[in-house]
Amino acid sequence: MIAISARPVVGRNWITISFASTLYLCPILDLLLAEVPAYWQAELRLGLQEALVNAAKHGNKLDPSKTVGVRFSIVQNEYWWVISDEGCGFKAPCGCDLDTDNCDSDFADNSALPHVEQECGRGLFILYQLFDRVDWNSQGTELRLCKEIPTRYRLPRLR
């Protein structure tokens, strides 16, 4: 079951979606991307899917009695998603710990950054590549993602 609500929060209109932990995410992703320009949807779908899978699988351990919550808002040219789970949390890596310029070669040779392999898997790597802001709360149970889409001339990585 998917629950949807819209409510204003401090001058912003946030849409809230919650659902039981599952990996069947197509309808949820469709809802979360409905307001995103079409040429950005493939890239952001990949990133949001990774974030939702992490919340349901790693956070909630796919326990159907636990829910994943997502709040979504557009503020000027920034698209925000706040994803929360009911898991125990984890110690999120600081974005500054990841040298994203060399990340492709670092992940090809896992011996180069063994701490990254353990703390930052494929999903986290994708999040840091696709979103402009990636932040967690101190418990590691809430993820804040932001994508700034300033003009139509800046093309997405995926087409």
NORDAZI-V291752 format. One record per residue. PSI is psi in whole degrees, 0 to 359 (999 if undefined). BURIAL is I if it has 16 or more other ideal C-beta (glycine too) atoms within 10 Angstrom, else O. Layout:
PSI;BURIAL  PSI;BURIAL
This chain:
141;O  129;O  134;O  136;O  152;O  132;O  143;O  137;O  114;O  56;O  358;O  150;O  112;O  134;I  132;I  131;I  134;I  148;I  154;I  147;I  118;I  161;O  3;O  93;O  357;I  309;O  329;O  315;I  321;I  316;O  317;I  339;I  3;I  327;O  359;O  138;I  141;O  321;O  352;O  351;I  320;I  314;O  312;I  331;I  316;I  312;I  314;I  323;I  315;I  317;I  319;I  321;I  316;I  317;I  313;I  314;I  307;I  322;O  302;I  1;I  32;O  27;O  114;O  348;O  350;O  149;I  155;I  132;I  142;I  128;I  139;I  139;I  152;I  123;O  107;O  247;O  17;O  131;O  123;I  137;I  132;I  114;I  127;I  151;I  174;I  23;I  187;I  348;O  174;O  165;O  105;O  140;I  148;I  137;O  331;O  346;O  343;O  120;I  88;O  341;O  328;O  11;O  322;I  311;O  327;O  321;I  333;I  324;O  88;O  339;O  343;O  321;O  73;I  328;O  329;O  321;I  321;O  316;O  334;O  93;I  193;O  317;O  316;I  321;I  314;I  316;I  314;I  333;I  323;I  331;I  151;I  331;O  134;O  109;I  146;O  157;I  172;O  336;O  344;O  24;O  359;I  128;I  130;I  123;I  139;I  136;I  122;I  126;O  84;I  319;O  166;O  355;O  342;O  110;O  151;O  165;I  325;O  139;O  999;O
